[in-house]
Amino acid sequence: MVARSDVVNPMPIQRVHFIEYNPKVNTLGSRAILPKYGTPLLAAILRERGLAVRIFLEGVSDMNFEEMIDCDLVCFPVYGPALTKVRDCAIRIRRARPQLPIIMGGPFVCLATDTVLDVCDYAVRGEGDEVLPELIDCLSRGADEHAVSGISFLEGGHPVHTPDRPPPPIPATIPDLTLIEGFDRATRGIGRREVMNTLQTSRGCNFRCKFCSAAKLFAGVYRNRDIDSIIEDLRAKLRYNKYFLVVDNSFLSNRKRTIELLHRLAKENLGAHLIIFERHEIGKDTELLQLMWKASVRCIIVGIESLVDENLRIYDKRQTSRDVAASVQNILENNIHVIGTFILGGDGDTRETAADIVRFVKSTGISMNLLVFIIHEMEEDEINGPIIPLSRRFRTYYTRRDPNNLDYYDYLTGNFVTYFPKRMKPSTLQQCMVDTYQEVYSHREILRRAFSKNVFNSIFGVAHAFGMKRLSETVIDSMNNYYLDFLRQIEQGLYDKDEVLIDERLASLESLPVPKRLEPRLDNDSYRNLMSLYLLPGFIRERLTQLRQSCSAIWASRTPA
């Protein structure tokens, strides 16, 4: 790392490059471009300040190393499962250009700052909208970086954390996807790639679910974005795709403001289809669901988390499985699709729990995202009663064996078991997870979605299903090639014949070997043609619906009052 005495010398910064890596195990497929919201936003903010900015996004950009470091400053948005990639690239940069400043940030850096301080000059904690421009200006002027709040760095080999910065207002700046190298080329012409648009209307959440990091990331402060800038953002990205994933932690935390936004969206009638995150309680408000439909909200991602009430109590979700089931049913009856998020592997979970999830998803026709506990469990203080005690986390034993080896972060994607469950062996839980995906997203079940009564489900639901099918197969590949055997090795002797964890034996465990780095498992897009076939019924129905609506509008305009 550059010595502090060198860093504070004036270093005029004009060209800034963002380098963003993906996890080694592919997520939803290589064909779709899934840019995160934050990087194009920060890049656009810096451009407004007169800087020349480029984004190198793995999977879209060429990632030519010499081109990436041909700048005055490098910024890494760090995603936990891509940590080893980021660290490797930063080390390579340090060898090639020792004086090139490196800044790292993003939600993961806020939660695990110490994992990057040895390979960067500065870590930005929290939201970077104000911190990053101020830090760059500080470096350009050779000013004292201690005066910049919200950053961390090493000084004399010891970490320095400047005071936290209050959460800023949400900027009106529109994230610019064209700053991504190769983006225009990838989204034009024959064989162009689809873009999954992202949109932000608020930040923060008023709830404090025990496994969620939102409260820490946003300092417990909920803010709404200016509605005019939201509309402008939608208009700017509609040319790429009409589907927008709204990245808010809670779309409805400010009900009055959300209703105002929904009325504006209904009035503008832009043709965008919104996918939002919200708690199950929205399903109890039929009037609001009807307004959401008018505003083109077509899907709600509901944090179901578990069908076991014991788990929900531990998670502090303040809901029951019966309440959630009723809410989901009402959402569906109002023609809004549901993606249910589930966590498998809580203390109340067994093999039968996974079977219950499959039955629930099939009977309701909802889509499913399934995770096992990973970085969702952020509580590190045993006094506060973490969901997963430190004694059951693999990480506890990895660090005893090799505290400087961070290769295990490759597995913190939510798709690999990284702790000792209470009522299932780790290998059993791992197998249950992939079995659940395979059963819910079998070709037969995807074909059923193609003919769903809900047109959105027959289009986006099918595309999402193929994405999850790809994901599960890349996980299975990694699991069968190494990880399942690794789990079977480390769980030996720790469970009884009924697969209940024996606490006394776990207490005698001294350390665990750190698993080897994941080998990249990239999607070969083998389902592309099949997905196109499955999407055809939905596209036909959607076009017929649009045609009927157009004819009705023309007829109404010609009918005398």
N, C-alpha and C positions, 0 to 999 in steps of 0.2 A: 504494500500500500504506500501511496505517496506520503512522505513525512509532512506533518502539520505545518512546519515552517515553510515548506515549499508551496503547500496548498494556499496559504493566505497571501502569497504574492499575487499581484494583479495578473490575471490571465483572461484577456478579452475573449468572450465567448459569443460566437455568431452562429455556429452550426451545431445543432443538437440532434443526436440520433437516439431513438428508442429501439431497444432490442427485446422482443417478446417471444418466449419459448412456450411450447405446449408440453403436456405430460408425455411420457414415453409410450404409454398405452393409449391408443387413440380413443377419442370420446364418442362423438356421434357420426363420424364418417369424414372422409377426406374431401368429398365433393363440396359440401357446404362450407362457406366461409363464416366463421363464428367470432368476429372481432369483439373483444371486451369493450365495455363502454368507456372506461377510464382513460386508456392510452390515447385514443383519437381525440378525447376531450382535452387532456393536458397538452398534447401536441398542438391543437388549435389555439389554446390559450397562449402558448409560447410564440406561435406565429403572429398572433395579434400584437405581441410586444416587439415585433421586428426581427425575430430569429428565423433562420432557415432550418426547418425541421423535417426529418424523414423517420418513418416507422418501418422497421424490419420485423415482419410477422412470420414466424415459422409456419410453413405450409402454404404461404402465399408468396412471400419474397424469396429471392434466390439465396439469401443468407451468406453472401460472399464476405468472408472475414475482412479482407483488405478494404472493401467498400464500407463495411459497417463501422470500422474504426477511423475512417477518413473524416474526422469531425473534431470539434473542440471539446465535446463533452458527451458521455454516454449515459443513458438512463435505462435501467432494467426494471420493468414491472414484474414482480416476482410472484409466481403462482407456486404454492407449496410442492405439488408433485413434479414441478419442473425445476426444483431448487438445484439439483446436481448439474443440470444443463447450464443454468445461470452461473453457478460457481465455476464450472470448467471454462466457460467463455470469458468470465472476468479474469481468471488466472492467466488465460492466454493473452488477453489484452494487456495485463500488467507486464507480461514478459516482452510483448512487442512494443508497447508505448507506455513506459513507466510513469510518465507525467500526465497522461490523459485522465482527467477526473472521471470517476465512476460514481453515480448516484443510484441507489436502489430504493424502491418503494412498493406500494400496493398493500392490500389487506394482510397478506402473509407477513410482510416485513413489520407491520404494526403489531402482529401477534407474536412473532418470533424474531425479534430484532437481532438477537445475538447470533443467529445463524448466518448472517451476511456481513457483519462488521469487519471480519478479517479479510474480505475480498472486495470491499468497496471503500470509498472515501467518506461517503455520507449515506445514512439511511433516513428516509423520510417516514416519520410515523404519522398515522392518521391520513387525513385528506390532503392531497397535494396541490389543490387549486391555487392556494396562496403561498404555501411553503416553497414549492419548487421554483417559481419565478423569483422569489426573494433570495433563495439560496444561490441561484445562478447569478443574480445581480451582485450579490455579496462576493462571489468568486471573481467576477469580472473587475470589481473595484479593489479587490484585495482587502476587503473589510473583515472584521472579526466575526467568524462564524458562530461564536458563542452567543451572539445577539439574535440569531435566527431561532425562533422557538419551533419545536416540533421536529427536531432532527437529533440523530445520534451519530457518534463517530468515536474512533479510538484516538487517545492522546497519551503518549508515553506507554502504550500497551494496555491502557485501561479505558473502559467505555465511558463516554461522556454523553449524558442525555439532557438536552436543553429542556426547559419547561414545555409542557403540552400546550398546544395552540387551540384556542376555542374553535369549534367547528364553523366554517365559513358559510355564507349564503350560497345556494346553488347557483353557479354562474349561468348566464344566459347564452354563453358561447355554444355553438353547434359543433359537436364532434365531427371531424373531417376524415372520412374513410379514404379519400383520395391521397392522403399523406402516406398511406401504406404502400411501400414499394411493390409493384406488380399487381396492385389491386385493379387498376383500370384494364390491364391486359387480361386478367382472370375473369372479369365480369362482362366482357364484350365478345361478340361474334359467335360462331358455331362452337358448341361445347362449353359455353360460358358457365361459370359456377354460380350457384345460388348464394345469396347473402341472407343470413338471419339477422335482421335489424335489431338493434337494442335502443331502448328509450328510458329516460329517467324523468319521473315526475315528482319524486320526493326522496329524501334521505333519512335514514334512522327508523326506529320502531319504538312504539310506546310499551311493548311487551318485553318481558325478560325471561324468555324460555331458557331453561338451564343449559341446554346444549348449544345455544346459538351465540355467535360472537358479535352480533350486530350492536349490542349495547356498548361493547368496548371499542369497536371500530368507529362508531359515530358519537362516542362520548355521551350517549343517552339523550341526544338532542335530535328532535324530529323537525324537519324543515320541508316546505313545499317549494317547488320551482315555479317561476313565472309562467303563466299559462300561454302567453304569446310566444315565448321561446319554445314551449312544448310543441305548439302548432307548427312553428317554423322548422323544428327538428323533424317532425313527421313529413312535412312537405319535401325537405331536402333528401330524405332517404327512400321515399316511395318509389323512386325510379329503380331501386334495386330489388324490392320485394314489398308486398303489402302486409306481410306478417311482422309484428314487432313484439319482441320480448321486453316487457317493462321490468326493469331490474330493481325496482323499489322493494325493500324488505316488507313493507306493508302499504298497499295502495290506498287503504281507507283509514289510515290513522287520524287524519284530519277530515272528518266526514263532510263538514260544510264546504271545505275547499274542493274535495273530491267531487261532490255533486256539481259544483260550479264548473269543474273541468269536464265532467261527463256531458253536461248540457252544451258546453262549447263544442265538444267533439261531435255531438249529434247534429248541431247546427252546421258545422263546417262540412260534415259528410265527406271526408277526404278519401274514403275507401280503404283505410288502414284497418287491419284486424289485430286487436291487442290481446296479448297473453299476460296476465298479471299474477302476482303472488298475493295471497290473502288467507287469513285464518278462516276456519269453517263457519264462524258466526255469520258471515255474509249470506250463507244459505238460508238463514232465518228471515231475511229481509226481501220478500218478493218484490216489493215496489222498487227497491234499489236494483235488484237483478234485472228488472224490466228496463230501467233507465240505462243500465250497463249494456244491455243488448242494443238499445237504440244508438248508443255511443260506439258500437262496433267492438265491444269487449266480447271475444268469442271463446276464451278459455281462461279458467282460473286454476292456478297451481295451489292446491290446498295442502297444508302441512298436516296430514293425517297422522303421520309418525308411527302410530301403533294401533292395533285393534285390541290390545291388552290394557285394561284400565290400570293395572298395577304399574305398567311402564309409564303411562301418561301421567300418573301421580308423581313418579320419580322425576320425570322430565319437566315437571311444573308447567304442563300445557294447559291446565285448568279447563279440561274438556273430558268427555267420556266417549267411548266408542259408539254408543247409541246416539248421542248428540251428533257426532260427525256423520254417521250413516244417514240420518234424517236430513242434515244440511246438504250433503252431497246429492241426495235424491232430489231435493227441491231445486238445486242449481241445474241439474240435468233436465228437469221438467220445464225449466225456463230457457231451454235450448242452448245453454252454455256448457261447453265441454269441460271436463275436469281432468287434470293430471294430479294424481295423489302421490305425495312424497311419503315414503315409509323408511323407517329405521329398523333393521332386523339385527337382533343380537342383544337386546335389553335383558335385564335380569329375569324378566318374566317370560322370555321367549324360549321355545323348543322347536323341534322339527315341525310340529303341528301348527305352530304360529305361521310358518312360511306357507303351509297349505291353506290356512285361513285367508292369507293375503291373496293368494291365487284365486280362491273362490270368490272373494269380495270383488276383485278387479273384473273377473269374468262376468259375474252376475250384474254388475252395474254398467259395464262397458266403458269405464274410465280408463285413462292411461296411467302408467306407473313409472315412478322413479324410485329406485331402491338403493339404499346405502347401508353400510355398517359403520359403527362409530369410528371416527378418525379424529381429524382436527376439529370436528364439531364440539368435542369435549375439551374446553379450554381451561377449565378450572384446575389449578395446580396446587391449591391449598387444601389439604385434607380436612382442615377445620370446617371448611365451607361445604363439605359433603359432596365431592365430585361424583358424577354418575358412574364413572369407571374409576375405582380407586387406583392410585399410582402403582400399587403392588400388582395390579393386573394388567398394566400397560407394558407391551413389549419394550417400548422406548426406555423405560426405567432400567431394564436389564441390559439393553444395548449399550447405554452410556456407561454402565459399570465395566463392561468389557473393553469398549473403545470409545471414549467420550468425544473424540475428534472425527469419527466416521459418521457422516450424515447420509449415507447411501439409502438408509431405510425410508427416507422421504419419498423415494420413487413409488412407494406402495401406499402413500397417504392420499389416495384418490377417492376413497369411499367404496372402492370395489374389492379391496383386500382386507382380510381380518388382521388387525394389528394389536390385539389384546386377548386376554383369556376370558371368554364368556363364562357365565355362571352355570348354565344348564345345557351347554353344548360344547363339545371340543371345538377348538378353532378350525380344524379341518372340516368338521361337520357343518359349521356355520358357513364356511367358504363354499362348500358344495351346495348347501341349501340356497345360497344367494344366486348362483349361476343356474341352478335347476329352476328357480322361480322365474328368472328372466326367460329361460328357454320355453317354459310352459305358457307364460303370459304372451310372449311374442313369437309363438310358433307361426308357421305360414298359414295354418288354418285360422288362427285367431286374428292375424293381420287381415286376411281375406274377409273375415266377418266385419272388421272395421270399414273396409272398402264399401260395404253396403249398409253402413250405419244410418239410422234416421237423421242423425246430426251431420250435416254436410261438412262442417269443420272437422269432425272426427274422421270422415271419409277421405279428407285431404291431408290436413296437418297431422291428424292422428296416425295415419298410415305412414307418413314420412318420419314422424317421431318414432314409431314402432320399428321401422327398419334401422333407424339410428341406434336405438337401444339393442337391437339384435346384433348389429355390428359390434357395439361396445361389449356385449356379453361374450361374443366369440373371441375378441382380442384378449379379454380377461381369462377366458377358458384356456387359450393358447399359453399365456404366461403361467397360469395355474398348473396346467398339466406338465409343462416343461420344467418346472422347478418348485413353485411356491407351495403347492399342496404337499409335496414331500417334505419341504422345510417345516411346515406346520405340524405334520405328523411326528417329525423328529423332536421338536421342542415341547410338544404336549405330552410326551410319554411319561406315564407314572403320575400325572397330575389330576386325573379324573377317575371316578369309580365306574363300575360296570353300567350305570345308568347315565353316564356322561355328566355327572355333577362334579363341579370343581372341588377338590380337596384342599381346603385353605391351609392346613398344616403342612402339606407337602409344598405348596406354593411358597410358603414362608421360608422354606429352606433353599429355595432357588437363589443362586448367587448371581448369575449373569447369563446372557444369551448371545450367541454369535450374530453379528449383524448380517442380514441377508444380502446376497450379492445384488449388484445393480440390475435393474430391469433391462432386458433387451428390448429395443423399440419394436412395437407391434403395430405396423401401419395398416390401415384398411386398404384392401385392393379393389374396393368398389365393385365387388362381384354381383351385388344386388341391384345395380343401377337400372338395368333393363326390366328386371322383374318389378321393381318399385314403380317404374313408369306405367307398367301394365296395371298394377293394383290401384294406381291413382286415377286411372281413366274414368271409372264410374263416378267418382267424386267430382272431377272436373266437368263432366257432362252435366251432372245434376246442378252444379253451381252455375254453369252457363245458361241452362234452361231457366233457373230461378231468376237470374239477371234479366233474361229476355222477357219473362212474364212481368217483372216489375217495371221494365221499360214500357211495355205495351200498356200496362195499367196506368202509368203516369201519362202517356200520350192520350189515352182514352179519357182520363179525368180532365185533361187540359182542354179537350174539345167538347166536353159535355157542358151544356149551359147550366149556370148556377140555378 
